[in-house]
Amino acid sequence: MSIGYRGHKIMTQPLPAILDYIDEKIRELEEATRKAEVATGEARVAAEEARVAGEKAAGEARIAGEKASAEVAKEAREAITAVEKALAREMAEVRKIAEQALGFARLLNQAQVEGLNANIRAFNSKMAEWK
């Protein structure tokens, strides 16, 4: 039975029909309210599950980030150690070459001084002969 306000004048209907109509609308409203409450409860559960999952994912991402950071730091320390060792070897080699070059320079200097001294002696000898 359709007793809508639009198209019909509700007051022209018998009282039992009006009451039946009101009861039907109340039942429909109660059913819609119950469904809304169930949907709200389900939405709350889903929201809580999403929150928990989000927190778990964030925690896992933080842990993964910390592990990756620690691994990078370890690799960096190992690389620095390797470079320091290689640099120490190279510096020892450079020091050895520098010491050899210094020794050679001293010998060369000594030879030059001895050569100059010999020239001075020869010059002095010639000067003594001319006197």
KAKATA-V117943 format. One record per pair of residues at least 12 apart in sequence whose C-alpha atoms are under 7 Angstrom apart, sorted by the first residue. I is the first residue (numbers start at 1). J is the second residue. Records with the same first field share a line. If there is no record, write none. Layout:
I->J + J
//
This chain:
3->21
//
